Amino acid sequence: MIQYWPRHQSFELNKQVADLFSNTRQKFSYNLFNTTNDNLYLDLLDNFNKKQLFIIVLIELEIVLLDIIELDLSIEMIQLLSYKILHDIVQKSVKRFSRKADSIYKNIDLDNCKSNYLQIILSEYKLLLEYLLIYLIYGTSKIKKSIFVFDNNSTPNLHVSILFENLVIQISDLVICIIIESMQSLSNIIFFVKNYLLCNSSYISFRSIALFRNNLIVQNFIRFYISQPKAIYSSRYKVWLLSANGLVSKYIYISRLDDISSLSTIQLISLFLIEIQDLIIMKFEKFLLIVIKLFIYVLINLLSNSIIFCIRSIVVSINNISK
């Protein structure tokens, strides 16, 4: 039976939020291995440290939620401050996770990080955090209509859970991204992950970490200039989830009309080229289909005529022999 998220502020809403935090925390005991073909900065960590990072992010989210409730922020204020709230959660999570290495944290400056991945995540702050905060504090009735595929009165609990898990995973991944990108050399990265016992056993050499980082750089470049514009144009949003088998990713439908105006010139050009490519491919596919049908038609006719000719030749030969 499908359970629906409460529509208004109530005791039931508070209970659902508490259950959401509790159930999500329990999922941290799952295998946290990345089962997708996409790389995450989190892949650098072993299962234990991923869990510790997830817990840190969950605590920061809980603190933020309690602060917003205590300050009694209106929806308008949440919308106005959601970008800064996300920025602060990330910054505080970085500080908590890297507190064992104060010398490293001193060199971390979130505002100076130029990673494409950071730009992507922060540009999607509404999808990542704003709508979720409204769900958790005010219920479904205050969510703008037509944002999601279903009516506000019938928002499944699973939908809110998906957004919540995605927030925890993406902020955690961003934390490791910021730490890694703040380091000036591979030796510093290796020192950090090995000296503080953070490292996944797959990444214990210069070569493996260099390959890992280069793959992420290429992936983030493709995502920033191709995948993100295409997802916006297609009204899709990629979410990360906790499953019994590991971390998985899915796409959900969400209206992204407001995001189109935020695309850079290069991203718009990329989107235009993608559309041209799709159009050309579609036309080419139709042309190819016609050619194939014509080829099959001609081939069938040739074969049938050849068979008929052979049969006639055989019949004529038999008649000549009989005479």
N, C-alpha and C positions, 0 to 999 in steps of 0.2 A: 504493500500500500504506500502510495506517495504521500509524504508529509510536507506541509507547506510552511514557509517561514512566516512568522507573525507580521501583521500589517502595520501595527502601531506599537508605541512604547507601552510596555506592560510587564507584569511579572513573568509571563510566558516568554517574552522576548529575552529577558535577563537570563532565564533558565536555558534557553536555546544557545545563547552566547557562551554561557559557562560550559555547556555540554560540548560546544564546538572547540573551545580551547582544550578541554580534557581529552576529547576523542582524537584531536590532531596530535596532541603530545604523545598519546599511546601509540600512534602510527610511527613515531620516531624509533620505535623498537624494531621496525621492519628492516629488511635489507634495503639500504639506501644507495645501492649501485645504480648508475645511470644505464638504463636498458635501451636508450635511443641511439640513433646514429649521430646525433648532435653532441658536440662537446660542451661541457660546463666547466667553469673554473673550479667548481666543487669537486670535480673528478680528481683533483690533486690531493684531496684529503681522504683519509681512511674513514671507515664507517663510524667509529667512535667520535672522531672530531667533527664529522658532519652532524651527528646527533647533538653534540655540545653547541655547535653554531646555531642549529635550528632552535634549541632551547633558549639561547641568548636572544634571538630575534623574536621568539614568542613572548619572552618576558618584556622586551621593549614595546611590543604591540600592546600588551596588557597595560603597561604603564601609560602609554599614550591614550588608550581607550578610557581609562579611569580619569586621566587629566581632563579629557574633553567633556566627560560626564560631569565632573566636579565644576568645571568652568561654565557648564551649560551653554556650550557653543551652539549657535543656530546653524541650520543647514547652509545658509549663505556664507557663514564664517568658515565652516568646514571646507566648502568649495573654494573659498579664497585662500585658505591656508594649507590645503592638502599637499601641494607641491613641497612646501617648507616642512610639513610634517614628515613626508617621505624622506626628504633630505636629512632631517634630524635623526630619524630611526636608523637610517643607513650609517650615519656618522657615529652614533652612539654604539651601534652593533660592532662597527670596526674597532672602536676604542676598547670595548669589552673583550672582543676576541683576541686582540693583539696586546692585551695588557701585560702578558708575560714577557713581551719584548718592547719595553718602553722606548728604546732607541729607534726601533723601526717605526713605531707609531708617530714619533715626532716628525718623521719625514713624510707622513701621509697627509695630503691636502686634497680633500674631495673636490674642491672648486677648481683645482689645477689639473685634475685628471682628464685627459683628452681622449679616453677610450670611446670608440664608436658604441660599444656595448653600454657604457654608462649613459650616453646620450639617448640611446634607444629606450632604456628602462625609465629614465626620468621623464622622457617625453610622453610616456604612457601612464603617467601618474594617476590619471582619472580611472583608467581601466584597472590599474594595479591596486590602488588604495581608496580613492575618493568614493566610488560606488559601494565598496565594501564597508567603509565607515558608516555610511548612511544606513545600510542594511543592519549593521550591528547596533546602532544607536537609536534610529528612528523607525526601523522596519521597512517593509516593501512599499508602503503607500507614498513615501517621499521620493522614490526613484522616478526619474523622468521617464515618461511613457515612450515606447518604441525603441528604447535602448537595447533591450533584450527581446528574444523571440516570443516570450510568453507574457501573459497579462500580469500586472503587478499583484493582483489578488491571488494569483496561483504561482508563486515563485517557489520551486522545490527547495527543500533544505539542502539537497545535494548541490544545487547551483551555488549557494552561499559557501558551502564547504569547499567547492572547487576553487572559488576565488580566494578563499582564505589560505588553502594549501599552496596555491600558486604564489601568493604574496610572500609566504615564509620562504619558499624555495628560491624565488627570484631575488629577494633581498639578501639571502645567505650567499647566493652566487655572486651578487654584486659586491658583497663584503670582500670575498676572496679576490675578485677582479681588481678592486681598488688597492688592496694590499700588494698584489703581484705587480700591478702596473706602476706602483710607487717605487719599486725597487729598480735600481739602475743596472743590475747585471744578473746573469744566471746564477753566479756563485752566491749572491745574496738570497736569491729565491731558494736554492738548495739548502743553504745554511738555515734559513727560517723554517722550512718544512721538516728538515731532518733533525736539527738541533732541538726543536720543540715537539718532536715526535708527532707530527701532523700528517706525515706523508703516506699516501697510497703506495703499496709495494711496487706498483707498475711504474712509478716515477721516482727512481732513486739515482739516476745518472744525468750527466749534463745533456747527453744526446736525447734522452726520453723527454726531459723537461723542455728542451729547446724545440723539439718537434711538437710537443703539446702546446706550447705558447704560439708557435707559428701557425698551427692549425686554427687556434682560436682567433688570431689576427685576421686570417683569411675568411673564416666563418663570420666574424663580426662585420667585416667589410661587405661581404655579400648580403648579410642580413640588413645592414643599414641602407644600402643603395638599391637592393633588389627585393628581398623578402618582405621587409617592413612596408614599403610603398604598395607592393602587390597585396599584402594582407589588408591594408587600409582600404584599398580600392575594392577588395572582395568582401569587405565587412566581416573579416575574421580576426580572431585574436588567439594567439598560442598560449596555452596554459600548461603548467607543470604540476604533476600530481604525485602523491605518495600511494604506492600500491604494495601489495604483499611481495611482489617480485622485484620491486625497485622503483626508481623514479621513471615516470612515463610522461609523455606530452600528448596533448590533444588540441584540437582547434574548436573554439566555440564561436557562434554567430553573435555579433554585437555591432550596433550602428556606429560607424566611425566617420560620419560626415564632417564633424568638427576637426578631425585629425588631418583631413586633406589640405586644409589651409595652412597647416604647420609644416608641410613638406618643403624641403629646400628645393632650389632650382634644379640641382643635379638629380635629386630623387624624382622630381616631376618628369625630367627628361628620361630617366630610367624607366619610369612607369609608361611614358609615351612609347618608348622603344619596345617595351614588353607587349603593349597593346598592338603595335604594328606587327610585331613578330607573330602574335596569336592570330591576327587577321590574315597574314600571309600564309601561315601554316594551315589555317582553316580553308582558305581558298585553294591552297596546294593539295590538301587532302581531298577536297571535292574534285579537283582536276584529275588527281591520281586515281580516284575511284572511277571516274568516267573512262579514263584510259584503260584501266584494268578490265572494266566491263566490256569495252570495245574489243580489247585484245582477246578476252574469253569468247566473245561472240564470233570474231573472225576465226579463232582457233577451232571452235566447234564446227563452224561451217566448212573450214578446210578439211577437218578430220572426217566429217560426214560425207563430204563430196569425194574425198579420197577413198573412203570405204565403199561408197556406191560405185565409184569407178572400178575399184578392185573386184567387186562382186560381178559387175557387168563383164569385165575382162575374163573372169573365170567362167562365167556362163557362156560367153562367146567361144572360148577355148574348148569347153566341153562339147558344145554343139558342132564345132569344126571336127573334133575327134570322132564324134558319132557319125558324121557324114562320110 
